[in-house]
């Protein structure tokens, strides 16, 4: 089944080859798709290097999600393309004073800056690309990256708030874009070792918890555990799925790790994933 052959996707959020978005782009190319990456500012040069390391070097277009004119320029660029099948929103940012147990003291400016970048940008991206996606006779797909926003995650602070808002934004986009054949879904990923993840001081502890208690096991160094869920939602297999959050976290969202969880007689947790040597 050729799910991606001849199809074109915009992939945001690629910084380097550690990025989940980079691994999604790689998988799409290997499955026959065409990808275009976005970046801006000082990160543009790094993203272009990462684009050259894909199986087929990819184009990189500029997109600054804090600049309205940047979305207008992207829409004009895409309008010239023959087709656009989907987009991955993998953008998140929070100022340092909005993370790491600073929740009670985060100033309004920092909280709002992170909201615009991490959550509101999904609405802007969807709006800018709606004309191109709605031309697709097989329906267009928008997929965003999130975390388990149903719980307060220590250290994520305002980023957790942004991800909760992202879920609501995705649901409203699903409502308003569905009649145009555009579906909007999110993938809630378990902790993966990336540049952005290192900005969360509690990341190591959270990853340890997932690797110990996730029913299917977890490995913070394996982005492939997340990629499959993204590909599904971008593909025609999910044509009638919208407004959903698909968890790719080893089942951690469904259990209360450490409380009554079964462990083998050796004392090792079940299904623990070995870390790469």
Wavefront OBJ file of the C-alpha trace (Angstrom):
o trace
v 0.000 0.000 0.000
v 1.628 3.221 -1.173
v 0.472 5.625 1.501
v 2.926 8.458 0.859
v 4.179 8.043 -2.701
v 3.775 11.284 -4.625
v 2.559 13.219 -1.592
v 4.066 16.380 -0.141
v 4.372 17.424 3.489
v 5.594 20.466 5.398
v 7.599 19.529 8.468
v 8.210 22.176 11.110
v 10.422 21.881 14.159
v 13.539 20.279 12.693
v 16.634 21.594 14.404
v 19.021 18.672 14.009
v 18.942 14.911 13.484
v 17.835 14.380 17.094
v 14.521 16.125 16.443
v 11.433 13.921 16.283
v 10.406 15.999 13.266
v 13.628 15.034 11.456
v 12.877 11.347 11.968
v 9.342 11.872 10.668
v 10.755 13.582 7.570
v 13.196 10.721 7.058
v 10.424 8.117 7.357
v 8.181 10.007 4.925
v 10.955 10.166 2.347
v 11.729 6.457 2.705
v 8.018 5.771 2.160
v 7.997 7.756 -1.093
v 6.900 11.180 0.121
v 8.362 14.629 -0.448
v 9.107 16.867 2.509
v 9.826 20.567 2.906
v 11.233 21.768 6.213
v 10.777 25.133 7.931
v 13.122 27.145 10.120
v 14.189 30.734 10.719
v 16.835 32.997 12.187
v 19.982 31.553 13.689
v 18.540 28.023 13.560
v 18.128 28.188 9.773
v 21.716 27.206 9.062
v 21.524 24.232 11.431
v 18.237 23.055 9.935
v 19.681 23.227 6.429
v 22.539 20.976 7.516
v 20.022 18.524 8.975
v 18.026 18.676 5.725
v 21.121 17.620 3.803
v 21.400 14.492 5.956
v 17.980 13.187 4.951
v 17.876 10.337 2.405
v 17.084 13.039 -0.170
v 18.248 16.577 0.713
v 15.135 18.646 1.404
v 14.286 22.287 0.779
v 13.998 24.574 3.801
v 11.647 27.565 3.797
v 11.597 30.308 6.403
v 8.832 30.429 8.991
v 8.908 32.549 12.145
v 5.757 31.700 14.105
v 5.972 34.968 16.044
v 5.683 37.011 12.831
v 2.291 37.217 11.070
v 3.918 38.183 7.778
v 5.928 34.962 7.867
v 2.720 32.922 7.714
v 1.533 35.056 4.807
v 4.791 34.390 2.963
v 4.466 30.645 3.603
v 0.892 30.636 2.288
v 2.016 32.441 -0.875
v 4.872 29.950 -1.342
v 2.616 26.916 -0.911
v -0.031 28.367 -3.250
v 2.405 27.772 -6.106
v 2.860 24.101 -5.302
v 1.061 21.415 -7.208
v -0.177 19.793 -4.010
v 0.100 19.757 -0.232
v -1.024 16.670 1.654
v -0.157 17.456 5.233
v 1.832 19.364 7.806
v 3.534 18.479 11.069
v 3.470 21.128 13.793
v 6.410 20.319 16.057
v 7.142 23.731 17.543
v 7.342 24.549 21.234
v 9.122 27.182 23.271
v 8.944 28.523 26.798
v 11.229 31.175 28.311
v 13.480 29.896 31.080
v 11.394 31.681 33.707
v 8.336 29.673 32.630
v 9.932 26.272 33.290
v 11.588 24.416 36.137
v 9.252 25.038 39.079
v 8.891 28.730 38.241
v 5.156 28.459 37.631
v 4.058 30.767 40.447
v 6.532 33.510 39.568
v 6.411 33.498 35.746
v 5.747 37.056 34.516
v 2.853 37.684 32.088
v 5.156 38.521 29.175
v 6.968 35.202 29.377
v 3.763 33.201 29.764
v 2.207 34.879 26.718
v 5.368 34.546 24.624
v 5.398 30.807 25.155
v 1.671 30.515 24.431
v 2.003 32.237 21.075
v 4.889 30.044 19.981
v 3.757 26.706 21.372
v -0.038 26.793 21.011
v -1.465 29.716 19.040
v 0.963 28.977 16.205
v -1.012 25.804 15.410
v -4.063 27.911 14.593
v -1.969 30.299 12.485
v -0.282 27.476 10.601
v -3.603 25.760 9.924
v -5.185 28.997 8.721
v -2.274 29.781 6.408
v -2.285 26.322 4.826
v -6.043 25.694 4.664
v -6.395 26.792 1.011
v -3.658 24.400 -0.116
v -4.810 21.493 2.062
v -8.462 21.900 1.071
v -7.550 21.493 -2.616
v -6.462 17.937 -1.882
v -9.190 15.618 -3.127
v -8.102 12.942 -0.631
v -8.183 15.305 2.319
v -5.372 17.130 4.074
v -3.815 16.295 7.435
v -2.491 18.496 10.230
v -0.651 16.738 13.044
v 0.744 18.439 16.153
v 3.144 17.149 18.792
v 2.173 17.225 22.447
v 2.724 15.414 25.760
v 0.366 13.827 28.264
v -1.470 17.066 29.013
v -3.976 15.356 31.290
v -1.531 15.492 34.178
v 0.717 18.130 35.705
v 4.280 17.142 34.863
v 6.872 18.452 37.331
v 9.191 20.949 35.700
v 7.096 21.436 32.557
v 5.127 24.197 34.246
v 3.795 26.616 31.617
v 4.765 24.254 28.794
v 2.203 21.880 30.241
v -0.360 24.687 30.073
v 0.550 25.368 26.453
v 0.139 21.695 25.571
v -3.269 21.632 27.237
v -4.231 24.677 25.166
v -2.839 22.962 22.062
v -5.270 20.092 22.593
v -8.231 22.463 22.732
v -7.016 24.398 19.682
v -6.694 21.148 17.732
v -10.257 20.183 18.629
v -11.661 23.513 17.474
v -9.621 23.322 14.274
v -11.038 19.847 13.703
v -14.523 21.325 14.103
v -14.051 24.185 11.675
v -11.774 22.528 9.100
v -13.548 19.176 8.897
v -16.113 20.401 6.334
v -13.174 21.268 4.058
v -11.789 17.751 4.313
v -8.946 18.711 6.651
v -8.354 16.591 9.726
v -6.431 17.797 12.789
v -4.910 15.456 15.362
v -2.155 15.360 17.961
v 0.435 12.785 18.998
v 1.265 12.733 22.708
v 4.827 11.497 22.869
v 6.703 10.025 25.766
v 9.961 11.760 26.734
v 12.511 11.704 23.915
v 16.058 12.998 24.216
v 16.207 16.158 22.071
v 17.710 19.624 22.316
v 14.414 21.103 23.516
v 13.914 18.324 26.068
v 17.202 19.243 27.711
v 15.707 22.619 28.550
v 13.392 20.921 31.053
v 15.319 20.347 34.264
v 13.120 17.411 35.291
v 13.429 15.618 31.942
v 15.808 12.954 33.229
v 13.543 12.036 36.138
v 10.464 11.898 33.905
v 12.277 9.731 31.342
v 13.464 7.423 34.123
v 9.862 7.070 35.301
v 8.612 6.181 31.806
v 11.417 3.699 31.250
v 10.631 2.013 34.545
v 6.848 1.846 34.428
v 5.513 2.098 30.833
v 3.670 -1.187 30.137
v 5.287 -1.557 26.703
v 8.581 -0.171 27.873
v 10.172 3.096 26.841
v 13.512 4.312 25.509
v 14.244 8.029 25.575
v 16.834 7.542 22.812
v 14.438 5.953 20.293
v 12.361 8.540 18.347
v 11.007 5.717 16.163
v 8.593 4.901 18.975
v 6.807 8.152 18.175
v 7.226 8.332 14.391
v 4.769 5.548 13.557
v 1.892 7.345 15.251
v 2.646 10.542 13.328
v 2.797 8.667 10.020
v -0.543 7.015 10.703
v -2.269 10.343 11.297
v -0.654 11.869 8.212
v -1.732 8.935 6.051
v -4.988 8.084 4.360
v -5.502 5.334 6.937
v -6.636 8.101 9.303
v -8.841 9.838 6.752
v -11.872 9.738 9.040
v -10.020 10.477 12.275
v -9.930 14.048 13.563
v -9.827 15.919 16.868
v -7.949 13.050 18.501
v -4.874 12.726 20.711
v -2.958 9.538 19.889
v -0.614 8.488 22.693
v 2.803 7.151 21.711
v 4.234 6.690 25.183
v 4.456 2.966 25.784
v 1.075 3.057 27.535
v 2.290 5.269 30.382
v -0.774 7.535 30.207
v -3.019 4.590 31.097
v -1.305 3.452 34.275
v -0.259 4.830 37.646
v 3.408 3.895 37.581
v 4.950 2.725 40.823
v 1.674 2.067 42.667
v 0.725 -1.595 42.674
v 2.424 -2.176 39.327
v 3.581 -5.767 38.807
v 7.286 -6.494 38.864
v 9.024 -9.816 38.242
v 10.715 -11.663 41.087
v 14.083 -10.220 40.098
v 12.839 -6.785 41.087
v 13.277 -5.402 37.581
v 10.220 -3.571 36.156
v 8.254 -5.323 33.399
v 9.241 -4.743 29.757
v 12.063 -2.407 30.640
v 13.768 -1.181 27.492
v 17.527 -1.551 27.377
v 19.366 1.650 26.662
v 21.743 1.739 23.708
v 25.309 0.967 24.723
l 1 2 3 4 5 6 7 8 9 10 11 12 13 14 15 16 17 18 19 20 21 22 23 24 25 26 27 28 29 30 31 32 33 34 35 36 37 38 39 40 41 42 43 44 45 46 47 48 49 50 51 52 53 54 55 56 57 58 59 60 61 62 63 64 65 66 67 68 69 70 71 72 73 74 75 76 77 78 79 80 81 82 83 84 85 86 87 88 89 90 91 92 93 94 95 96 97 98 99 100 101 102 103 104 105 106 107 108 109 110 111 112 113 114 115 116 117 118 119 120 121 122 123 124 125 126 127 128 129 130 131 132 133 134 135 136 137 138 139 140 141 142 143 144 145 146 147 148 149 150 151 152 153 154 155 156 157 158 159 160 161 162 163 164 165 166 167 168 169 170 171 172 173 174 175 176 177 178 179 180 181 182 183 184 185 186 187 188 189 190 191 192 193 194 195 196 197 198 199 200 201 202 203 204 205 206 207 208 209 210 211 212 213 214 215 216 217 218 219 220 221 222 223 224 225 226 227 228 229 230 231 232 233 234 235 236 237 238 239 240 241 242 243 244 245 246 247 248 249 250 251 252 253 254 255 256 257 258 259 260 261 262 263 264 265 266 267 268 269 270 271 272 273 274 275 276 277
